[in-house]
Amino acid sequence: MKTAIFHLFVLFTSVTLDAQKALSISFVPTIGHTSIVLDSNYQYGDISLSISNLKFYISELALFNDDTFVASIGKQHHLFDAGLPTSGHISQEMTETGAFNNIRFNIGIDSLTHSAGVFEGDLDPIHGMYWSWQSGYIHFKLEGTSPACPTRQNKFQIHVGGYQAPNNTFRKIILPVVASSSLNIEISLDKIFQQIFGRQLFQMMSPGPTAVALADLFPQIFQFKK
């Protein structure tokens, strides 16, 4: 009997340790806290809309305990693509993880990477997230349609980019979290649509002050969900 209990304890301990070694982070875009599916219809207030394209770069994803670095997670540059559901899930086996209470990452590509001219993997221009050597990468892309858009075919196209001052749209995000093997991060697009429809901003395809103003919203649209 004692032997069986001992074996059960060892098995339970092993499973617990294995579970702690795996960390999963999910990024979920929403409108009104409802998860979005491309080309589906949604309501933002009294405005109906559909999203056809949502992509953005996540870079230097890492765990911290207060201001103490704990671990880097995933690739240095990760392209989120709402058209590829698996791109919203980042998982990693952790050989050793200390306590952590916040997660940090950037939206966009830093100026050094722009200057280095690295065009591989998620940074490959084939993904449609690169303007030119002068303007660099698109950090955040949102496209869709709405009857409220007085544009051709009622389309809105928002491409936020720019890596040189004064039009740098690279932004750092710091989110307090409750340590867990599974972290869920909601991307609330409501504030973005508030700017799009409130300012009649339906077409933006180059760096500039308006792109900077939209980038300033990035730290506000990411929220940790328990």
N, C-alpha and C positions, 0 to 999 in steps of 0.2 A: 504494500500500500504506500509506504514512504517513498519507495523507488518510483512508483507511478506519479506521485505528486511532484517529486523532484524533476522528472522528465517533462511534466506539464509546465512547471515553472520555467525550465530552460527554454522550452518551445515558445512560451509567451514572451519571454525576454527577448529571444531572437527576432520574433516578428515585430516587436516594438522597436528594436534597434534598426531593423531593416526599413521600417516605415519612416523613421526619422531621417534616414539617409536620402530619401527621395523628396524633392521639393518641386511643386507644381505651381505656376503662376498663370492665371487666366485673365485676359483682357476682353471685356465684354462691352461693345458700344450699345448705347441705349438712346431712346427718345421717350421722355416721360417715364423713365425707369423700365421701359419695355425693350427687351433685346431686339435689335434690328436684324432683318434678313434683306439682302439686296433685292431690289425690284419689287418690294412689297409696299403697300400703302400705309401711311401713318398720319397721325394728327399732331400738329404742334399748335396748341390753342385751337383757333378756328381755321387753321391753314392745313390743307392736305398736301402731302409730299411723298416722294419716293426717292430712295437713294440707290444709285446705280454703281457707284464706285467710292470706296473709302480705303485709303492707304496712308500710312505714316511710318516714320522711322523711329524705333526705340533704340537708344544706344547706351552703353555702359550701365547696364542694369546690375544693381548690387544691393546687398543687405548691409544694414548698419545697426549698431546698438548705440543709441544717442549719436555721437559723432565718431564712434570707433568703427572702422571698417571690419566687416565680418567675412563676406564672400562675394565674389562676382558670379553672376548667373547668366548662362547662355552665351551667345556670340556677342562680340563687341557692337555689331550693328545688326539689328533685326528689323525686317520689313513686315509690318502688320498689313494684311490684305483681307478685308472683309469677305472677299470672294473666295478665299481659301480658309475655311473654318479652322484648320489645324494651325494656322499662323498666329491665332490668338492664344495659343497654349504653349508656354515655355516650361519645360521640365528639365531637371538635372539631378543626377545622383550626387549626393554630398558625402564626401569622405569624412568630413568633420565640420559640424556647424555649431557655433556658439549661440548664445542668446542674441536676439535681434528685436528691435521695436520700430524700425522704419525701413522703407525701401526707397531707393533712389535710382533715377534714370533720366535720360535726356530725350526730348522730342527733337529730332533733326540730326544733322550730320555736322560735326565740328569743323572749324576752318582748317585745321591741320590735315584732316582727311580729305577735304576738298582740294587742298594744295598738292597733296600727294598723288592725286590722280589714280586712286585705286578703283578699278571697275570690275570687281569680281563678286561672285555670290550675290548677296542681297543688294550690293551696290552696283550691280550690272545695269547699264541703261536700258536693257531689254525689258525691265520691269516698268518702264514708263514714268520713272521718278527723277529724271535728269533733264535739265533744260539745256545747258551749254557750259563750256569751260568758264565762261564769264559769270553766269548767274548761278551755276552749280546745281545742287540737288533740290528737288521739291521736298520739303520736310513733312508736309501734310496736304493731302488731296481729298476733296469732298465734292462729289458730283451727283446730280439727280435732276428731277423735274418736279414742278409744282404749278398748278393753275394760277397761283399768285405771282408767278414770274412773268413779267411782260417781255420776255426774251424770245428768240426764235426757238420754236418747239418747247417753250416754257422751261428751258434748261437753266440750271445754276451750275457754275464751274468755279470752285474755289481751290486755288493752288497756292499754298503758303510756302515761300522759300526766301532765300537771301542769307548769305553768311558773312557779309562784309558790313562794317559800320558805315552809316547809321541804320542800315536795313537788315540787321542780323536777327533772324527769327528762331535761332537755336535756343531752347529753353530747358532749364533743369527742373525736375519734379521731385519733391520730397513728400512721401506719404507715411504718416504714422500707421502702423499695423499691429495686429495681435499675432504674435509668433505662432505659426502653424505649418504643417507640411503642405497645405493647400491655401493659396492666397488668391482672392478674387478681386479684380480691379474693374470698376465700372467706368466707362467713358461716356459721360453724359453730354450729348451733342446739343442739348437745349440752348446753352449759352451761345454756341456758334450760330444756331438758327436765329436766335434773338438778334444777332448782329446782321445776318444775311437779310432778313425780312424787315427788321427795324430800320436799317440804313439803306435798304434797296441795293444791297451789295450782291449782285447775282453773277458777276463775271470778274474774276481776279486771277491773272495769269503771269504776274511778274513781281519781283521784289519792290518794296516801297513802304511808305508810312502806314498804309492801310493793312498790309500784311503784318507789319510789326504789331499793330493794335490787336489783330486777331491772335497772333502768337502769344501776346500777353494774357490771353484767356486760357492757354493750355494748362497752367498749374491749377486752374479752377475746375476743369472738366474731368479730372481723374480723381476717383474716390474709392477708398478701400471699403469692401463689403464683407461683413463677417459671415 
